[in-house]
Amino acid sequence: MMDVRRADERFPGGDRAAGIESWHAFSFGPHYDPGNLRFGPLIACNEERLAPGAGFDEHPHRHTEIVTWVVEGELTHRDAAGHDTLVRPGDVQRLSSASGVRHVERNDGVGPLTFLQMWLAPLDPGGDPSYEIVHGIADSTPYAVPQAGAMLHVRRLLAGERTAVPDGPYVYAHVVRGEVRLDGVELGPGDAARITDAKDVEAVGVTGAELLLWEMTGPQAGRLPG
């Protein structure tokens, strides 16, 4: 079964006066939707747009696996453990907040910044926070988040190029750029599909496109982390 969610159906957020624009694919903050709390272990897929000089001041997280993918620009990330990094397009950043962590995210560049931030519920809450960044991830190298029973696949497609979608109980597909035909349905930038019991599903580039695919084992019990 495939449930398509269009970009213009996302919940708006952020603070435009402060240069922050947010688009939430799942129930988030004041936009509470009891029927849209999660898909498998995935509990958030936020598109964040930061103007130059804008950002999120130091704030806490806990019991959450936070994975960030930069679409455009350069993200400055600092956390209480002393990590101070720049995240660029093609990099995958993961912050395992575990029992608790504080961090800062800013656009210290001169141009606009757009990034996707995806939150996953861990299999076992608690533990020690950890941080990782992989620079220039390749299409053929999926990024595993074993703490949440999930794996991220990046697909960069040429027009007419085909790629197999991973089989699995839960697959979340998000179009970063371009247009993709997924199981016969055309998706554009910001569109997403939630596929339950995925098997033999194929994606085709209608144009040149970038597609993120989350392969997940299933939902986790317990309250939502944050």
PyMOL commands that set and color helices and strands:
alter all, ss='L'
color gray80, all
select helices_A, chain A and resi 7-9+16-18+146-148
alter helices_A, ss='H'
color red, helices_A
select strands_A, chain A and resi 2-5+11-15+20-24+42-50+55-61+65-72+75-79+84-87+92-96+101-106+113-120+130-134+143-145+150-157+162-164+168-177+180-182+185-187+192-198+202-205+209-216
alter strands_A, ss='S'
color yellow, strands_A
deselect
rebuild
show_as cartoon
